[in-house]
Amino acid sequence: SQNVTATGSDYPLRLAADAIGSLPTDGLTISDNTHGYIVIAGDGAITRSATWPDLDVQWLIDTAIEVDGTADAPTVLTVQAGTDLRFMANKGLYVSKNGGAAALVLAGTEDEPILLLPWEANVPGNWSGIGLYNETLDENTLMEHIEVGYAGGRDLQGALHLDNASPTVRSASVHDSIEWGVFCKGTCAPVL
């Protein structure tokens, strides 16, 4: 276990998306900062498998998160139960958008769902949403016990935008989208 403390700062952490997987899942203390949240900004590309830990603070996402790997080395982004992700306007989470093999595991629990909501006002379409594309590894992609709200803006037609993707989605609350809650395009057969 590593012991790292982030206290007494304006913002405790500001990281590029690919660096988050290097954070310790335990032994990191965040407290007594002017703003009690972690900022993800700059480069939003995730090109190696990573786990985003629940650190009992909100994550402010101020970049488009793009998860892409290769056929030989697929990238899997796993988000731990209880994680609270808040997206700035027109930002979103995209899997295989650039044609690389990738998967997304949002494995919340009934007691600790994963939240994907806007940072700013709760207005439909405030943030883009989650986009899964053709090279998404459907059999490895799970979204369970999640709340996705006020999404579907910018380049996605639904809060969950499935473009030739068929993930497993269970116990999900998808609400207040600007257009569709779940939008399927092309060959799309999600397990709901």
C-alpha positions as protocol buffer text, in pm:
chain_id: "A"
residue {
  index: 1
  type: SER
  ca { x: 0 y: 0 z: 0 }
}
residue {
  index: 2
  type: GLN
  ca { x: 122 y: 347 z: -86 }
}
residue {
  index: 3
  type: ASN
  ca { x: 56 y: 641 z: 142 }
}
residue {
  index: 4
  type: VAL
  ca { x: -8 y: 965 z: -44 }
}
residue {
  index: 5
  type: THR
  ca { x: -188 y: 1266 z: 102 }
}
residue {
  index: 6
  type: ALA
  ca { x: -327 y: 1558 z: -102 }
}
residue {
  index: 7
  type: THR
  ca { x: -435 y: 1834 z: 138 }
}
residue {
  index: 8
  type: GLY
  ca { x: -434 y: 2211 z: 160 }
}
residue {
  index: 9
  type: SER
  ca { x: -432 y: 2278 z: -215 }
}
residue {
  index: 10
  type: ASP
  ca { x: -669 y: 2451 z: -451 }
}
residue {
  index: 11
  type: TYR
  ca { x: -724 y: 2123 z: -642 }
}
residue {
  index: 12
  type: PRO
  ca { x: -582 y: 1797 z: -503 }
}
residue {
  index: 13
  type: LEU
  ca { x: -504 y: 1635 z: -841 }
}
residue {
  index: 14
  type: ARG
  ca { x: -512 y: 1725 z: -1212 }
}
residue {
  index: 15
  type: LEU
  ca { x: -427 y: 1441 z: -1447 }
}
residue {
  index: 16
  type: ALA
  ca { x: -448 y: 1331 z: -1808 }
}
residue {
  index: 17
  type: ALA
  ca { x: -685 y: 1037 z: -1856 }
}
residue {
  index: 18
  type: ASP
  ca { x: -411 y: 778 z: -1919 }
}
residue {
  index: 19
  type: ALA
  ca { x: -238 y: 866 z: -1589 }
}
residue {
  index: 20
  type: ILE
  ca { x: -536 y: 779 z: -1369 }
}
residue {
  index: 21
  type: GLY
  ca { x: -463 y: 408 z: -1382 }
}
residue {
  index: 22
  type: SER
  ca { x: -140 y: 475 z: -1191 }
}
residue {
  index: 23
  type: LEU
  ca { x: -324 y: 611 z: -887 }
}
residue {
  index: 24
  type: PRO
  ca { x: -318 y: 384 z: -584 }
}
residue {
  index: 25
  type: THR
  ca { x: -652 y: 222 z: -508 }
}
residue {
  index: 26
  type: ASP
  ca { x: -585 y: 253 z: -137 }
}
residue {
  index: 27
  type: GLY
  ca { x: -354 y: 468 z: 71 }
}
residue {
  index: 28
  type: LEU
  ca { x: -446 y: 793 z: -108 }
}
residue {
  index: 29
  type: THR
  ca { x: -605 y: 1057 z: 114 }
}
residue {
  index: 30
  type: ILE
  ca { x: -774 y: 1365 z: -32 }
}
residue {
  index: 31
  type: SER
  ca { x: -902 y: 1622 z: 217 }
}
residue {
  index: 32
  type: ASP
  ca { x: -909 y: 1989 z: 316 }
}
residue {
  index: 33
  type: ASN
  ca { x: -860 y: 2130 z: -34 }
}
residue {
  index: 34
  type: THR
  ca { x: -1036 y: 2439 z: -169 }
}
residue {
  index: 35
  type: HIS
  ca { x: -1202 y: 2220 z: -432 }
}
residue {
  index: 36
  type: GLY
  ca { x: -1255 y: 1861 z: -323 }
}
residue {
  index: 37
  type: TYR
  ca { x: -1251 y: 1693 z: -661 }
}
residue {
  index: 38
  type: ILE
  ca { x: -1004 y: 1547 z: -910 }
}
residue {
  index: 39
  type: VAL
  ca { x: -972 y: 1714 z: -1251 }
}
residue {
  index: 40
  type: ILE
  ca { x: -917 y: 1508 z: -1566 }
}
residue {
  index: 41
  type: ALA
  ca { x: -803 y: 1744 z: -1839 }
}
residue {
  index: 42
  type: GLY
  ca { x: -561 y: 1764 z: -2127 }
}
residue {
  index: 43
  type: ASP
  ca { x: -510 y: 1443 z: -2323 }
}
residue {
  index: 44
  type: GLY
  ca { x: -820 y: 1223 z: -2297 }
}
residue {
  index: 45
  type: ALA
  ca { x: -675 y: 921 z: -2479 }
}
residue {
  index: 46
  type: ILE
  ca { x: -658 y: 594 z: -2285 }
}
residue {
  index: 47
  type: THR
  ca { x: -437 y: 347 z: -2471 }
}
residue {
  index: 48
  type: ARG
  ca { x: -353 y: 96 z: -2198 }
}
residue {
  index: 49
  type: SER
  ca { x: -582 y: -95 z: -1965 }
}
residue {
  index: 50
  type: ALA
  ca { x: -653 y: 84 z: -1639 }
}
residue {
  index: 51
  type: THR
  ca { x: -877 y: 90 z: -1334 }
}
residue {
  index: 52
  type: TRP
  ca { x: -1018 y: 418 z: -1212 }
}
residue {
  index: 53
  type: PRO
  ca { x: -1056 y: 389 z: -833 }
}
residue {
  index: 54
  type: ASP
  ca { x: -1339 y: 521 z: -619 }
}
residue {
  index: 55
  type: LEU
  ca { x: -1160 y: 782 z: -406 }
}
residue {
  index: 56
  type: ASP
  ca { x: -1473 y: 916 z: -233 }
}
residue {
  index: 57
  type: VAL
  ca { x: -1453 y: 1243 z: -432 }
}
residue {
  index: 58
  type: GLN
  ca { x: -1606 y: 1360 z: -757 }
}
residue {
  index: 59
  type: TRP
  ca { x: -1408 y: 1341 z: -1080 }
}
residue {
  index: 60
  type: LEU
  ca { x: -1444 y: 1653 z: -1298 }
}
residue {
  index: 61
  type: ILE
  ca { x: -1393 y: 1542 z: -1658 }
}
residue {
  index: 62
  type: ASP
  ca { x: -1293 y: 1835 z: -1878 }
}
residue {
  index: 63
  type: THR
  ca { x: -1183 y: 1640 z: -2187 }
}
residue {
  index: 64
  type: ALA
  ca { x: -1327 y: 1380 z: -2421 }
}
residue {
  index: 65
  type: ILE
  ca { x: -1225 y: 1038 z: -2285 }
}
residue {
  index: 66
  type: GLU
  ca { x: -1134 y: 806 z: -2576 }
}
residue {
  index: 67
  type: VAL
  ca { x: -1057 y: 441 z: -2496 }
}
residue {
  index: 68
  type: ASP
  ca { x: -879 y: 267 z: -2786 }
}
residue {
  index: 69
  type: GLY
  ca { x: -638 y: -23 z: -2805 }
}
residue {
  index: 70
  type: THR
  ca { x: -522 y: -256 z: -3080 }
}
residue {
  index: 71
  type: ALA
  ca { x: -626 y: -605 z: -3193 }
}
residue {
  index: 72
  type: ASP
  ca { x: -312 y: -745 z: -3028 }
}
residue {
  index: 73
  type: ALA
  ca { x: -342 y: -533 z: -2713 }
}
residue {
  index: 74
  type: PRO
  ca { x: -703 y: -430 z: -2644 }
}
residue {
  index: 75
  type: THR
  ca { x: -755 y: -156 z: -2388 }
}
residue {
  index: 76
  type: VAL
  ca { x: -1002 y: -214 z: -2103 }
}
residue {
  index: 77
  type: LEU
  ca { x: -1115 y: 76 z: -1885 }
}
residue {
  index: 78
  type: THR
  ca { x: -1262 y: -42 z: -1553 }
}
residue {
  index: 79
  type: VAL
  ca { x: -1434 y: 204 z: -1319 }
}
residue {
  index: 80
  type: GLN
  ca { x: -1479 y: 90 z: -960 }
}
residue {
  index: 81
  type: ALA
  ca { x: -1816 y: 83 z: -784 }
}
residue {
  index: 82
  type: GLY
  ca { x: -1912 y: 412 z: -619 }
}
residue {
  index: 83
  type: THR
  ca { x: -1710 y: 635 z: -854 }
}
residue {
  index: 84
  type: ASP
  ca { x: -1876 y: 970 z: -927 }
}
residue {
  index: 85
  type: LEU
  ca { x: -1786 y: 1099 z: -1275 }
}
residue {
  index: 86
  type: ARG
  ca { x: -1902 y: 1452 z: -1366 }
}
residue {
  index: 87
  type: PHE
  ca { x: -1860 y: 1573 z: -1723 }
}
residue {
  index: 88
  type: MET
  ca { x: -1819 y: 1929 z: -1846 }
}
residue {
  index: 89
  type: ALA
  ca { x: -2045 y: 2043 z: -2131 }
}
residue {
  index: 90
  type: ASN
  ca { x: -1993 y: 1857 z: -2458 }
}
residue {
  index: 91
  type: LYS
  ca { x: -1747 y: 1607 z: -2307 }
}
residue {
  index: 92
  type: GLY
  ca { x: -1810 y: 1234 z: -2312 }
}
residue {
  index: 93
  type: LEU
  ca { x: -1675 y: 880 z: -2281 }
}
residue {
  index: 94
  type: TYR
  ca { x: -1601 y: 703 z: -2611 }
}
residue {
  index: 95
  type: VAL
  ca { x: -1495 y: 341 z: -2660 }
}
residue {
  index: 96
  type: SER
  ca { x: -1334 y: 230 z: -2989 }
}
residue {
  index: 97
  type: LYS
  ca { x: -1430 y: 556 z: -3159 }
}
residue {
  index: 98
  type: ASN
  ca { x: -1098 y: 561 z: -3345 }
}
residue {
  index: 99
  type: GLY
  ca { x: -1124 y: 194 z: -3448 }
}
residue {
  index: 100
  type: GLY
  ca { x: -908 y: 38 z: -3176 }
}
residue {
  index: 101
  type: ALA
  ca { x: -1019 y: -273 z: -2985 }
}
residue {
  index: 102
  type: ALA
  ca { x: -1140 y: -174 z: -2639 }
}
residue {
  index: 103
  type: ALA
  ca { x: -1387 y: -252 z: -2361 }
}
residue {
  index: 104
  type: LEU
  ca { x: -1557 y: -60 z: -2081 }
}
residue {
  index: 105
  type: VAL
  ca { x: -1641 y: -210 z: -1743 }
}
residue {
  index: 106
  type: LEU
  ca { x: -1866 y: 6 z: -1527 }
}
residue {
  index: 107
  type: ALA
  ca { x: -1927 y: -241 z: -1245 }
}
residue {
  index: 108
  type: GLY
  ca { x: -2130 y: -56 z: -987 }
}
residue {
  index: 109
  type: THR
  ca { x: -2327 y: -227 z: -713 }
}
residue {
  index: 110
  type: GLU
  ca { x: -2674 y: -169 z: -575 }
}
residue {
  index: 111
  type: ASP
  ca { x: -2526 y: 10 z: -272 }
}
residue {
  index: 112
  type: GLU
  ca { x: -2250 y: 184 z: -470 }
}
residue {
  index: 113
  type: PRO
  ca { x: -2367 y: 274 z: -820 }
}
residue {
  index: 114
  type: ILE
  ca { x: -2140 y: 454 z: -1064 }
}
residue {
  index: 115
  type: LEU
  ca { x: -2264 y: 804 z: -1145 }
}
residue {
  index: 116
  type: LEU
  ca { x: -2212 y: 963 z: -1488 }
}
residue {
  index: 117
  type: LEU
  ca { x: -2370 y: 1308 z: -1472 }
}
residue {
  index: 118
  type: PRO
  ca { x: -2303 y: 1666 z: -1582 }
}
residue {
  index: 119
  type: TRP
  ca { x: -2072 y: 1889 z: -1381 }
}
residue {
  index: 120
  type: GLU
  ca { x: -2287 y: 2192 z: -1443 }
}
residue {
  index: 121
  type: ALA
  ca { x: -2665 y: 2231 z: -1458 }
}
residue {
  index: 122
  type: ASN
  ca { x: -2890 y: 1926 z: -1482 }
}
residue {
  index: 123
  type: VAL
  ca { x: -3012 y: 2010 z: -1832 }
}
residue {
  index: 124
  type: PRO
  ca { x: -3080 y: 1738 z: -2094 }
}
residue {
  index: 125
  type: GLY
  ca { x: -2789 y: 1715 z: -2337 }
}
residue {
  index: 126
  type: ASN
  ca { x: -2548 y: 1900 z: -2107 }
}
residue {
  index: 127
  type: TRP
  ca { x: -2275 y: 1643 z: -2172 }
}
residue {
  index: 128
  type: SER
  ca { x: -2227 y: 1401 z: -2461 }
}
residue {
  index: 129
  type: GLY
  ca { x: -2280 y: 1063 z: -2294 }
}
residue {
  index: 130
  type: ILE
  ca { x: -2123 y: 722 z: -2356 }
}
residue {
  index: 131
  type: GLY
  ca { x: -2045 y: 618 z: -2713 }
}
residue {
  index: 132
  type: LEU
  ca { x: -1956 y: 258 z: -2801 }
}
residue {
  index: 133
  type: TYR
  ca { x: -1839 y: 183 z: -3154 }
}
residue {
  index: 134
  type: ASN
  ca { x: -1780 y: -110 z: -3390 }
}
residue {
  index: 135
  type: GLU
  ca { x: -1453 y: -240 z: -3241 }
}
residue {
  index: 136
  type: THR
  ca { x: -1589 y: -244 z: -2885 }
}
residue {
  index: 137
  type: LEU
  ca { x: -1530 y: -587 z: -2732 }
}
residue {
  index: 138
  type: ASP
  ca { x: -1896 y: -659 z: -2660 }
}
residue {
  index: 139
  type: GLU
  ca { x: -1833 y: -974 z: -2457 }
}
residue {
  index: 140
  type: ASN
  ca { x: -1603 y: -778 z: -2220 }
}
residue {
  index: 141
  type: THR
  ca { x: -1814 y: -462 z: -2194 }
}
residue {
  index: 142
  type: LEU
  ca { x: -2045 y: -434 z: -1893 }
}
residue {
  index: 143
  type: MET
  ca { x: -2241 y: -141 z: -1757 }
}
residue {
  index: 144
  type: GLU
  ca { x: -2411 y: -243 z: -1434 }
}
residue {
  index: 145
  type: HIS
  ca { x: -2564 y: -38 z: -1154 }
}
residue {
  index: 146
  type: ILE
  ca { x: -2498 y: 293 z: -1325 }
}
residue {
  index: 147
  type: GLU
  ca { x: -2681 y: 624 z: -1347 }
}
residue {
  index: 148
  type: VAL
  ca { x: -2641 y: 820 z: -1671 }
}
residue {
  index: 149
  type: GLY
  ca { x: -2827 y: 1149 z: -1666 }
}
residue {
  index: 150
  type: TYR
  ca { x: -2870 y: 1467 z: -1873 }
}
residue {
  index: 151
  type: ALA
  ca { x: -2661 y: 1337 z: -2165 }
}
residue {
  index: 152
  type: GLY
  ca { x: -2699 y: 1285 z: -2537 }
}
residue {
  index: 153
  type: GLY
  ca { x: -2557 y: 1615 z: -2649 }
}
residue {
  index: 154
  type: ARG
  ca { x: -2301 y: 1715 z: -2911 }
}
residue {
  index: 155
  type: ASP
  ca { x: -2212 y: 1417 z: -3133 }
}
residue {
  index: 156
  type: LEU
  ca { x: -2415 y: 1140 z: -2966 }
}
residue {
  index: 157
  type: GLN
  ca { x: -2783 y: 1080 z: -3029 }
}
residue {
  index: 158
  type: GLY
  ca { x: -2843 y: 897 z: -2703 }
}
residue {
  index: 159
  type: ALA
  ca { x: -2709 y: 901 z: -2350 }
}
residue {
  index: 160
  type: LEU
  ca { x: -2589 y: 549 z: -2439 }
}
residue {
  index: 161
  type: HIS
  ca { x: -2498 y: 565 z: -2808 }
}
residue {
  index: 162
  type: LEU
  ca { x: -2434 y: 217 z: -2952 }
}
residue {
  index: 163
  type: ASP
  ca { x: -2288 y: 221 z: -3304 }
}
residue {
  index: 164
  type: ASN
  ca { x: -2247 y: -142 z: -3411 }
}
residue {
  index: 165
  type: ALA
  ca { x: -2192 y: -235 z: -3045 }
}
residue {
  index: 166
  type: SER
  ca { x: -2379 y: -483 z: -2823 }
}
residue {
  index: 167
  type: PRO
  ca { x: -2267 y: -444 z: -2461 }
}
residue {
  index: 168
  type: THR
  ca { x: -2434 y: -587 z: -2151 }
}
residue {
  index: 169
  type: VAL
  ca { x: -2633 y: -322 z: -1962 }
}
residue {
  index: 170
  type: ARG
  ca { x: -2800 y: -420 z: -1633 }
}
residue {
  index: 171
  type: SER
  ca { x: -2964 y: -226 z: -1353 }
}
residue {
  index: 172
  type: ALA
  ca { x: -2903 y: 106 z: -1527 }
}
residue {
  index: 173
  type: SER
  ca { x: -3087 y: 433 z: -1479 }
}
residue {
  index: 174
  type: VAL
  ca { x: -3065 y: 637 z: -1799 }
}
residue {
  index: 175
  type: HIS
  ca { x: -3266 y: 956 z: -1768 }
}
residue {
  index: 176
  type: ASP
  ca { x: -3325 y: 1308 z: -1899 }
}
residue {
  index: 177
  type: SER
  ca { x: -3143 y: 1263 z: -2230 }
}
residue {
  index: 178
  type: ILE
  ca { x: -3191 y: 1534 z: -2489 }
}
residue {
  index: 179
  type: GLU
  ca { x: -3301 y: 1272 z: -2748 }
}
residue {
  index: 180
  type: TRP
  ca { x: -3280 y: 899 z: -2680 }
}
residue {
  index: 181
  type: GLY
  ca { x: -3187 y: 713 z: -2363 }
}
residue {
  index: 182
  type: VAL
  ca { x: -3031 y: 425 z: -2557 }
}
residue {
  index: 183
  type: PHE
  ca { x: -2966 y: 481 z: -2928 }
}
residue {
  index: 184
  type: CYS
  ca { x: -2875 y: 181 z: -3147 }
}
residue {
  index: 185
  type: LYS
  ca { x: -2720 y: 228 z: -3492 }
}
residue {
  index: 186
  type: GLY
  ca { x: -2621 y: -46 z: -3736 }
}
residue {
  index: 187
  type: THR
  ca { x: -2576 y: -397 z: -3600 }
}
residue {
  index: 188
  type: CYS
  ca { x: -2671 y: -345 z: -3240 }
}
residue {
  index: 189
  type: ALA
  ca { x: -2813 y: -602 z: -2999 }
}
residue {
  index: 190
  type: PRO
  ca { x: -2732 y: -499 z: -2642 }
}
residue {
  index: 191
  type: VAL
  ca { x: -2802 y: -744 z: -2361 }
}
residue {
  index: 192
  type: LEU
  ca { x: -3045 y: -552 z: -2142 }
}
